[in-house]
């Protein structure tokens, strides 16, 4: 099964740029900027990523983000993410970038655009990974984060921009409050892909659908609490980007053995598998697929179906989709 998963072509649709950084990458940045308090010892850094709850995770994420101070740092993160994706046989990914987070550390708006452009080209040339960008507002830092994010997106977004999201805190941060930003992003041709239902109930998933016109939902695991919502997601073919290890690490789901993923599949909801913040959660895309086999009993065919769902939910061109679907079919037949 390990060899089968390794060979299975995949896409990654829920991957945060800062959270993708490996321990070694973060150590390098932490040693450059020790004033931010991120551990500079490898074992200490690993313990730094032992999260007690979602709020603790958000706090740590923000601290690590402060280490990213230049466009070169951003490009380093992009290339690191591409290397990890290539190792998991993921040749296409949509990486979530939080422009407000990078601008707030002093990176110039044009420098951020250039860093992403250079990183995207090198990711394809050096690792064979095609990247696209999703830009998210960090919930809980409003209103400056809303205004700063959409302003940068409308003025500076580079080639490969495909989506607009909403991450960060969910408790007390209404999805509906961000409607204007999402309307502006939609007018610029970006797809709505907000997080919803990760740490709160299904009402925020409904809000993401009704108020933000979401075409995919980040996480969305609380949908299992609402049979009507499950039916809506299934009937309208709205995918959920599910990140099992992330949910356990942030305590969004207390125990992986009780993760909602099997119930979502049973209800006919389209599910993609993703890593969210693999550097912080000590995971990769292969591991997420293997977990689904080991914990939930998913067969080779069911894992191939999840890989296909990811391809169909992606915002890449049809030619790449057809190629990926053909390769998934070939591995499934040979496996």
One Martini backbone bead per residue (centre of mass of N, CA, C, O) as a GRO file, in nm:
protein
  335
    1UNK     BB    1   0.056   0.064  -0.018
    2UNK     BB    2   0.291   0.256  -0.014
    3UNK     BB    3   0.355   0.232  -0.319
    4UNK     BB    4   0.079   0.317  -0.422
    5UNK     BB    5   0.069   0.600  -0.296
    6UNK     BB    6   0.332   0.702  -0.422
    7UNK     BB    7   0.221   0.660  -0.727
    8UNK     BB    8  -0.010   0.843  -0.680
    9UNK     BB    9  -0.156   1.091  -0.821
   10UNK     BB   10  -0.162   1.439  -0.710
   11UNK     BB   11  -0.326   1.696  -0.523
   12UNK     BB   12  -0.301   2.030  -0.367
   13UNK     BB   13  -0.560   2.250  -0.200
   14UNK     BB   14  -0.440   2.267   0.119
   15UNK     BB   15  -0.176   2.508   0.145
   16UNK     BB   16   0.035   2.674   0.351
   17UNK     BB   17   0.317   2.840   0.317
   18UNK     BB   18   0.431   2.865   0.607
   19UNK     BB   19   0.331   2.565   0.694
   20UNK     BB   20   0.535   2.414   0.484
   21UNK     BB   21   0.775   2.443   0.650
   22UNK     BB   22   1.037   2.307   0.753
   23UNK     BB   23   1.238   2.274   1.013
   24UNK     BB   24   1.497   2.367   0.864
   25UNK     BB   25   1.382   2.630   0.753
   26UNK     BB   26   1.301   2.758   1.024
   27UNK     BB   27   1.579   2.746   1.152
   28UNK     BB   28   1.715   2.936   0.956
   29UNK     BB   29   1.530   3.180   1.019
   30UNK     BB   30   1.568   3.185   1.331
   31UNK     BB   31   1.881   3.241   1.316
   32UNK     BB   32   1.843   3.516   1.171
   33UNK     BB   33   1.577   3.578   1.389
   34UNK     BB   34   1.594   3.557   1.729
   35UNK     BB   35   1.392   3.794   1.829
   36UNK     BB   36   1.113   3.604   1.796
   37UNK     BB   37   1.139   3.315   1.967
   38UNK     BB   38   1.228   3.093   1.787
   39UNK     BB   39   1.358   2.807   1.786
   40UNK     BB   40   1.715   2.689   1.725
   41UNK     BB   41   1.629   2.401   1.800
   42UNK     BB   42   1.506   2.117   1.679
   43UNK     BB   43   1.361   1.993   1.929
   44UNK     BB   44   1.227   2.255   2.022
   45UNK     BB   45   1.063   2.304   1.766
   46UNK     BB   46   0.894   2.049   1.779
   47UNK     BB   47   0.766   2.134   2.054
   48UNK     BB   48   0.645   2.405   1.947
   49UNK     BB   49   0.442   2.201   1.767
   50UNK     BB   50   0.276   2.144   2.037
   51UNK     BB   51  -0.057   2.161   2.043
   52UNK     BB   52  -0.340   2.249   2.246
   53UNK     BB   53  -0.484   2.439   2.029
   54UNK     BB   54  -0.598   2.657   1.800
   55UNK     BB   55  -0.491   2.919   1.928
   56UNK     BB   56  -0.203   2.821   1.958
   57UNK     BB   57  -0.150   2.779   1.659
   58UNK     BB   58  -0.197   3.073   1.569
   59UNK     BB   59   0.032   3.192   1.738
   60UNK     BB   60   0.265   3.031   1.612
   61UNK     BB   61   0.221   3.111   1.320
   62UNK     BB   62   0.268   3.415   1.364
   63UNK     BB   63   0.562   3.386   1.462
   64UNK     BB   64   0.678   3.253   1.205
   65UNK     BB   65   0.596   3.476   1.003
   66UNK     BB   66   0.810   3.690   1.115
   67UNK     BB   67   1.057   3.547   0.957
   68UNK     BB   68   0.928   3.671   0.694
   69UNK     BB   69   1.112   3.952   0.534
   70UNK     BB   70   1.149   3.851   0.231
   71UNK     BB   71   1.135   3.754  -0.089
   72UNK     BB   72   1.341   3.526  -0.054
   73UNK     BB   73   1.182   3.380   0.167
   74UNK     BB   74   0.936   3.316  -0.005
   75UNK     BB   75   1.082   3.149  -0.222
   76UNK     BB   76   1.185   2.935  -0.028
   77UNK     BB   77   0.905   2.830   0.047
   78UNK     BB   78   0.811   2.748  -0.234
   79UNK     BB   79   1.040   2.541  -0.291
   80UNK     BB   80   0.983   2.363  -0.048
   81UNK     BB   81   0.697   2.285  -0.126
   82UNK     BB   82   0.768   2.160  -0.402
   83UNK     BB   83   0.947   1.933  -0.294
   84UNK     BB   84   0.724   1.794  -0.125
   85UNK     BB   85   0.529   1.742  -0.356
   86UNK     BB   86   0.714   1.570  -0.536
   87UNK     BB   87   0.755   1.342  -0.320
   88UNK     BB   88   0.418   1.294  -0.342
   89UNK     BB   89   0.319   1.314  -0.640
   90UNK     BB   90   0.261   1.638  -0.676
   91UNK     BB   91   0.201   1.837  -0.976
   92UNK     BB   92  -0.031   2.002  -0.817
   93UNK     BB   93  -0.095   2.334  -0.664
   94UNK     BB   94  -0.270   2.526  -0.405
   95UNK     BB   95  -0.144   2.808  -0.254
   96UNK     BB   96  -0.164   2.969   0.050
   97UNK     BB   97  -0.163   3.320   0.079
   98UNK     BB   98  -0.074   3.590   0.318
   99UNK     BB   99  -0.026   3.906   0.249
  100UNK     BB  100  -0.057   4.055   0.522
  101UNK     BB  101   0.170   3.901   0.668
  102UNK     BB  102   0.404   4.003   0.475
  103UNK     BB  103   0.357   4.310   0.483
  104UNK     BB  104   0.388   4.331   0.805
  105UNK     BB  105   0.717   4.262   0.775
  106UNK     BB  106   0.805   4.462   0.508
  107UNK     BB  107   0.708   4.370   0.244
  108UNK     BB  108   0.681   4.456  -0.064
  109UNK     BB  109   0.435   4.426  -0.289
  110UNK     BB  110   0.622   4.372  -0.540
  111UNK     BB  111   0.808   4.167  -0.403
  112UNK     BB  112   0.592   3.952  -0.360
  113UNK     BB  113   0.522   3.908  -0.653
  114UNK     BB  114   0.808   3.827  -0.748
  115UNK     BB  115   0.850   3.587  -0.557
  116UNK     BB  116   0.613   3.415  -0.668
  117UNK     BB  117   0.701   3.412  -0.964
  118UNK     BB  118   0.977   3.280  -0.925
  119UNK     BB  119   0.885   3.032  -0.764
  120UNK     BB  120   0.694   2.913  -0.978
  121UNK     BB  121   0.902   2.868  -1.200
  122UNK     BB  122   1.104   2.694  -1.032
  123UNK     BB  123   0.908   2.469  -0.954
  124UNK     BB  124   0.879   2.365  -1.246
  125UNK     BB  125   1.182   2.341  -1.333
  126UNK     BB  126   1.293   2.173  -1.061
  127UNK     BB  127   1.004   1.986  -0.980
  128UNK     BB  128   0.738   1.966  -1.165
  129UNK     BB  129   0.551   2.199  -1.030
  130UNK     BB  130   0.234   2.326  -1.039
  131UNK     BB  131   0.130   2.656  -0.950
  132UNK     BB  132  -0.109   2.813  -0.736
  133UNK     BB  133  -0.315   3.087  -0.606
  134UNK     BB  134  -0.419   3.167  -0.272
  135UNK     BB  135  -0.595   3.426  -0.094
  136UNK     BB  136  -0.594   3.520   0.252
  137UNK     BB  137  -0.776   3.604   0.525
  138UNK     BB  138  -0.708   3.677   0.860
  139UNK     BB  139  -0.895   3.590   1.091
  140UNK     BB  140  -0.914   3.844   1.357
  141UNK     BB  141  -0.771   4.112   1.187
  142UNK     BB  142  -0.986   4.301   1.171
  143UNK     BB  143  -1.003   4.518   0.898
  144UNK     BB  144  -0.711   4.546   0.775
  145UNK     BB  145  -0.691   4.261   0.641
  146UNK     BB  146  -0.905   4.301   0.431
  147UNK     BB  147  -0.799   4.556   0.287
  148UNK     BB  148  -0.505   4.461   0.233
  149UNK     BB  149  -0.570   4.209   0.067
  150UNK     BB  150  -0.755   4.317  -0.165
  151UNK     BB  151  -0.563   4.535  -0.261
  152UNK     BB  152  -0.330   4.348  -0.348
  153UNK     BB  153  -0.488   4.167  -0.539
  154UNK     BB  154  -0.587   4.398  -0.739
  155UNK     BB  155  -0.280   4.518  -0.790
  156UNK     BB  156  -0.051   4.243  -0.762
  157UNK     BB  157  -0.123   3.987  -0.878
  158UNK     BB  158  -0.013   3.705  -1.006
  159UNK     BB  159   0.041   3.459  -1.188
  160UNK     BB  160  -0.187   3.198  -1.084
  161UNK     BB  161  -0.445   3.323  -0.986
  162UNK     BB  162  -0.755   3.155  -0.837
  163UNK     BB  163  -0.804   3.247  -0.522
  164UNK     BB  164  -1.026   3.309  -0.227
  165UNK     BB  165  -0.986   3.347   0.128
  166UNK     BB  166  -1.041   3.217   0.479
  167UNK     BB  167  -0.877   3.226   0.783
  168UNK     BB  168  -0.818   3.130   1.091
  169UNK     BB  169  -1.032   3.245   1.285
  170UNK     BB  170  -1.380   3.143   1.372
  171UNK     BB  171  -1.446   3.229   1.641
  172UNK     BB  172  -1.631   3.523   1.605
  173UNK     BB  173  -1.596   3.494   1.271
  174UNK     BB  174  -1.784   3.594   1.032
  175UNK     BB  175  -1.831   3.524   0.706
  176UNK     BB  176  -2.030   3.759   0.623
  177UNK     BB  177  -1.822   4.002   0.680
  178UNK     BB  178  -1.666   3.922   0.382
  179UNK     BB  179  -1.834   3.981   0.127
  180UNK     BB  180  -1.701   4.219  -0.020
  181UNK     BB  181  -1.427   4.088  -0.074
  182UNK     BB  182  -1.545   3.850  -0.240
  183UNK     BB  183  -1.677   4.019  -0.458
  184UNK     BB  184  -1.415   4.148  -0.562
  185UNK     BB  185  -1.272   3.884  -0.630
  186UNK     BB  186  -1.484   3.782  -0.832
  187UNK     BB  187  -1.450   4.026  -1.031
  188UNK     BB  188  -1.137   3.909  -1.073
  189UNK     BB  189  -1.177   3.575  -1.102
  190UNK     BB  190  -1.206   3.450  -0.815
  191UNK     BB  191  -1.234   3.188  -0.612
  192UNK     BB  192  -1.427   3.061  -0.346
  193UNK     BB  193  -1.218   2.937  -0.044
  194UNK     BB  194  -1.319   2.900   0.250
  195UNK     BB  195  -1.311   2.862   0.567
  196UNK     BB  196  -1.524   2.607   0.733
  197UNK     BB  197  -1.600   2.402   0.993
  198UNK     BB  198  -1.350   2.343   1.191
  199UNK     BB  199  -1.440   2.488   1.500
  200UNK     BB  200  -1.734   2.503   1.404
  201UNK     BB  201  -2.032   2.494   1.292
  202UNK     BB  202  -2.244   2.467   1.008
  203UNK     BB  203  -2.331   2.770   0.985
  204UNK     BB  204  -2.058   2.865   0.841
  205UNK     BB  205  -2.098   2.705   0.587
  206UNK     BB  206  -2.354   2.836   0.497
  207UNK     BB  207  -2.230   3.122   0.484
  208UNK     BB  208  -2.018   3.058   0.267
  209UNK     BB  209  -2.230   2.985   0.051
  210UNK     BB  210  -2.436   3.237   0.069
  211UNK     BB  211  -2.226   3.491   0.106
  212UNK     BB  212  -1.948   3.382  -0.066
  213UNK     BB  213  -1.978   3.163  -0.289
  214UNK     BB  214  -1.872   2.885  -0.243
  215UNK     BB  215  -1.689   2.608  -0.418
  216UNK     BB  216  -1.514   2.561  -0.160
  217UNK     BB  217  -1.408   2.394   0.148
  218UNK     BB  218  -1.233   2.446   0.430
  219UNK     BB  219  -1.278   2.145   0.568
  220UNK     BB  220  -1.600   2.104   0.693
  221UNK     BB  221  -1.649   1.879   0.929
  222UNK     BB  222  -1.929   1.988   1.063
  223UNK     BB  223  -2.135   1.880   0.849
  224UNK     BB  224  -2.219   1.612   1.006
  225UNK     BB  225  -2.445   1.776   1.186
  226UNK     BB  226  -2.596   1.823   0.886
  227UNK     BB  227  -2.797   1.666   0.668
  228UNK     BB  228  -2.870   1.900   0.475
  229UNK     BB  229  -2.579   1.981   0.408
  230UNK     BB  230  -2.482   1.716   0.295
  231UNK     BB  231  -2.683   1.714   0.062
  232UNK     BB  232  -2.594   1.978  -0.067
  233UNK     BB  233  -2.298   1.904  -0.126
  234UNK     BB  234  -2.363   1.659  -0.301
  235UNK     BB  235  -2.565   1.784  -0.514
  236UNK     BB  236  -2.345   2.041  -0.574
  237UNK     BB  237  -2.048   1.957  -0.574
  238UNK     BB  238  -1.897   2.037  -0.288
  239UNK     BB  239  -1.592   2.055  -0.176
  240UNK     BB  240  -1.374   1.917   0.069
  241UNK     BB  241  -1.087   2.013   0.259
  242UNK     BB  242  -0.921   1.752   0.407
  243UNK     BB  243  -0.725   1.747   0.738
  244UNK     BB  244  -0.660   1.523   0.964
  245UNK     BB  245  -0.396   1.596   1.117
  246UNK     BB  246  -0.469   1.886   1.171
  247UNK     BB  247  -0.724   1.832   1.343
  248UNK     BB  248  -0.562   1.694   1.570
  249UNK     BB  249  -0.340   1.911   1.638
  250UNK     BB  250  -0.575   2.145   1.698
  251UNK     BB  251  -0.839   1.995   1.820
  252UNK     BB  252  -1.085   1.981   1.624
  253UNK     BB  253  -1.015   1.670   1.657
  254UNK     BB  254  -0.956   1.460   1.915
  255UNK     BB  255  -0.988   1.188   1.725
  256UNK     BB  256  -0.907   1.014   1.447
  257UNK     BB  257  -1.106   0.768   1.483
  258UNK     BB  258  -1.348   1.016   1.477
  259UNK     BB  259  -1.343   1.110   1.203
  260UNK     BB  260  -1.564   1.243   0.951
  261UNK     BB  261  -1.479   1.135   0.671
  262UNK     BB  262  -1.651   0.872   0.633
  263UNK     BB  263  -1.927   1.026   0.654
  264UNK     BB  264  -1.887   1.204   0.409
  265UNK     BB  265  -1.860   0.978   0.200
  266UNK     BB  266  -2.131   0.835   0.264
  267UNK     BB  267  -2.292   1.112   0.174
  268UNK     BB  268  -2.139   1.214  -0.106
  269UNK     BB  269  -1.905   1.394  -0.046
  270UNK     BB  270  -1.663   1.578  -0.167
  271UNK     BB  271  -1.318   1.468  -0.120
  272UNK     BB  272  -1.018   1.606  -0.012
  273UNK     BB  273  -0.668   1.583   0.036
  274UNK     BB  274  -0.469   1.738   0.302
  275UNK     BB  275  -0.215   1.923   0.507
  276UNK     BB  276  -0.195   2.251   0.535
  277UNK     BB  277   0.074   2.218   0.774
  278UNK     BB  278   0.325   2.006   0.745
  279UNK     BB  279   0.561   2.129   0.915
  280UNK     BB  280   0.379   2.145   1.186
  281UNK     BB  281   0.243   1.830   1.152
  282UNK     BB  282   0.428   1.605   1.044
  283UNK     BB  283   0.356   1.582   0.723
  284UNK     BB  284   0.203   1.433   0.426
  285UNK     BB  285   0.029   1.322   0.160
  286UNK     BB  286   0.087   1.023   0.193
  287UNK     BB  287   0.002   1.003   0.492
  288UNK     BB  288  -0.297   1.075   0.450
  289UNK     BB  289  -0.364   0.830   0.276
  290UNK     BB  290  -0.270   0.611   0.477
  291UNK     BB  291  -0.464   0.684   0.704
  292UNK     BB  292  -0.723   0.610   0.545
  293UNK     BB  293  -0.649   0.312   0.540
  294UNK     BB  294  -0.575   0.245   0.842
  295UNK     BB  295  -0.834   0.387   0.990
  296UNK     BB  296  -1.083   0.362   0.750
  297UNK     BB  297  -1.040   0.137   0.514
  298UNK     BB  298  -0.942   0.234   0.250
  299UNK     BB  299  -0.911   0.165  -0.063
  300UNK     BB  300  -0.757   0.193  -0.354
  301UNK     BB  301  -1.006   0.299  -0.506
  302UNK     BB  302  -1.081   0.520  -0.295
  303UNK     BB  303  -0.815   0.676  -0.320
  304UNK     BB  304  -0.846   0.735  -0.621
  305UNK     BB  305  -1.108   0.898  -0.589
  306UNK     BB  306  -0.983   1.125  -0.423
  307UNK     BB  307  -0.779   1.210  -0.636
  308UNK     BB  308  -0.995   1.281  -0.847
  309UNK     BB  309  -1.142   1.496  -0.688
  310UNK     BB  310  -0.906   1.690  -0.677
  311UNK     BB  311  -0.881   1.738  -0.979
  312UNK     BB  312  -1.178   1.838  -1.028
  313UNK     BB  313  -1.143   2.081  -0.804
  314UNK     BB  314  -0.949   2.218  -0.964
  315UNK     BB  315  -0.802   2.529  -1.132
  316UNK     BB  316  -0.710   2.392  -1.374
  317UNK     BB  317  -0.665   2.274  -1.667
  318UNK     BB  318  -0.791   2.026  -1.869
  319UNK     BB  319  -0.528   1.898  -1.965
  320UNK     BB  320  -0.416   1.834  -1.681
  321UNK     BB  321  -0.653   1.672  -1.581
  322UNK     BB  322  -0.642   1.446  -1.792
  323UNK     BB  323  -0.359   1.353  -1.723
  324UNK     BB  324  -0.409   1.281  -1.424
  325UNK     BB  325  -0.644   1.083  -1.464
  326UNK     BB  326  -0.483   0.885  -1.638
  327UNK     BB  327  -0.264   0.821  -1.421
  328UNK     BB  328  -0.453   0.714  -1.204
  329UNK     BB  329  -0.569   0.480  -1.371
  330UNK     BB  330  -0.299   0.335  -1.419
  331UNK     BB  331  -0.234   0.276  -1.121
  332UNK     BB  332  -0.493   0.126  -1.050
  333UNK     BB  333  -0.459  -0.104  -1.257
  334UNK     BB  334  -0.165  -0.192  -1.153
  335UNK     BB  335  -0.247  -0.228  -0.827
   0.00000   0.00000   0.00000
